Amino acid sequence: MHAHHYVQYGFSNSPVFKLNSPELQNTKQVRSFFIPSDVPHRLNLSGENTVLMVWLDPEYHTKQTSYSSSQIKYPLADLETSLNDFYKCPLNCETAGKIRTILTGKTPSDIQQRDDRIVAALSWISDHWVNENITVDRIAKVAYLSPGRFMHLFSEQTGIPLRKYILWQRLKRALLQIADGHTITEAAHSAGFTDSSHMNRTFNAMFGITPSKIFKNSRFIQVIAC
């Protein structure tokens, strides 16, 4: 079992997903599913059909869509037809944006604006998180807030605690580095992990698979981060 902070969708033209979770009585074989944020689950694939997997930041997702339940849902018949054209088309950030709009019913312009103090903190983090030891006290000063108030407002605005947010940024950077042709070791160091083993353990704990296994089959897998 693993759990990650993203909400997750999966779609296929046939029931190729084998889904299990403590909240399910037994393994379900489905063609589409929704997994809420931080819910432990196990997911396997059977067959050779093309599948579409989508992970969305929960702070955007849960405020914008009816799929805000804390329980796993399957199948998603109301969405399967709408996404059918995306199963085999080339993916990029433009098509990813269209998929996000279908799933949430909202465009990026509909997203509620963040507090300026959190915007300033996020901007500072993006410039410092790779090579520096970021503390709550340090970032709270950037936002002109007390540490306690900053942590509360940061979690409220982003839907995720500060440490986990920084960890997500590191994992995202590492994946993009590998996709650009860097070795796993180079990507791990670039993203601020002590070594590739540390990165692999962290990624596996959250996604149930290591980056090396994803990119070992890179001829058959497209990874788009937008």
QUIDA-V482431 format. One record per residue. N is the residue number from 0. RES is the residue in one letter. PSI is psi in whole degrees, 0 to 359 (999 if undefined). Layout:
n: (N	N)
res: (RES	RES)
psi: (PSI	PSI)
This chain:
n: (0	1	2	3	4	5	6	7	8	9	10	11	12	13	14	15	16	17	18	19	20	21	22	23	24	25	26	27	28	29	30	31	32	33	34	35	36	37	38	39	40	41	42	43	44	45	46	47	48	49	50	51	52	53	54	55	56	57	58	59	60	61	62	63	64	65	66	67	68	69	70	71	72	73	74	75	76	77	78	79	80	81	82	83	84	85	86	87	88	89	90	91	92	93	94	95	96	97	98	99	100	101	102	103	104	105	106	107	108	109	110	111	112	113	114	115	116	117	118	119	120	121	122	123	124	125	126	127	128	129	130	131	132	133	134	135	136	137	138	139	140	141	142	143	144	145	146	147	148	149	150	151	152	153	154	155	156	157	158	159	160	161	162	163	164	165	166	167	168	169	170	171	172	173	174	175	176	177	178	179	180	181	182	183	184	185	186	187	188	189	190	191	192	193	194	195	196	197	198	199	200	201	202	203	204	205	206	207	208	209	210	211	212	213	214	215	216	217	218	219	220	221	222	223	224	225)
res: (M	H	A	H	H	Y	V	Q	Y	G	F	S	N	S	P	V	F	K	L	N	S	P	E	L	Q	N	T	K	Q	V	R	S	F	F	I	P	S	D	V	P	H	R	L	N	L	S	G	E	N	T	V	L	M	V	W	L	D	P	E	Y	H	T	K	Q	T	S	Y	S	S	S	Q	I	K	Y	P	L	A	D	L	E	T	S	L	N	D	F	Y	K	C	P	L	N	C	E	T	A	G	K	I	R	T	I	L	T	G	K	T	P	S	D	I	Q	Q	R	D	D	R	I	V	A	A	L	S	W	I	S	D	H	W	V	N	E	N	I	T	V	D	R	I	A	K	V	A	Y	L	S	P	G	R	F	M	H	L	F	S	E	Q	T	G	I	P	L	R	K	Y	I	L	W	Q	R	L	K	R	A	L	L	Q	I	A	D	G	H	T	I	T	E	A	A	H	S	A	G	F	T	D	S	S	H	M	N	R	T	F	N	A	M	F	G	I	T	P	S	K	I	F	K	N	S	R	F	I	Q	V	I	A	C)
psi: (147	167	144	162	342	153	147	137	149	139	145	167	353	164	75	349	129	109	132	152	155	333	351	142	328	175	133	134	113	166	348	154	164	129	121	171	138	23	121	139	165	134	126	158	142	146	183	13	150	136	156	120	133	130	131	142	128	331	332	315	307	338	353	352	160	341	68	17	157	6	151	140	143	151	175	66	328	342	340	311	320	331	1	323	345	353	322	7	155	134	141	184	333	312	326	322	322	320	317	320	320	317	324	341	10	153	165	329	345	352	136	133	140	158	137	329	325	324	316	319	317	321	318	317	318	336	349	347	335	310	6	152	103	128	158	317	320	316	326	325	323	323	359	45	159	154	317	315	322	313	319	313	323	312	321	320	328	343	13	141	158	309	318	326	313	321	319	319	322	316	319	315	317	316	316	324	316	318	332	1	0	154	163	322	315	317	320	313	322	328	2	10	152	324	178	328	319	315	316	317	317	314	317	322	331	326	353	15	151	156	324	324	326	310	349	329	36	340	337	358	132	129	119	121	118	999)
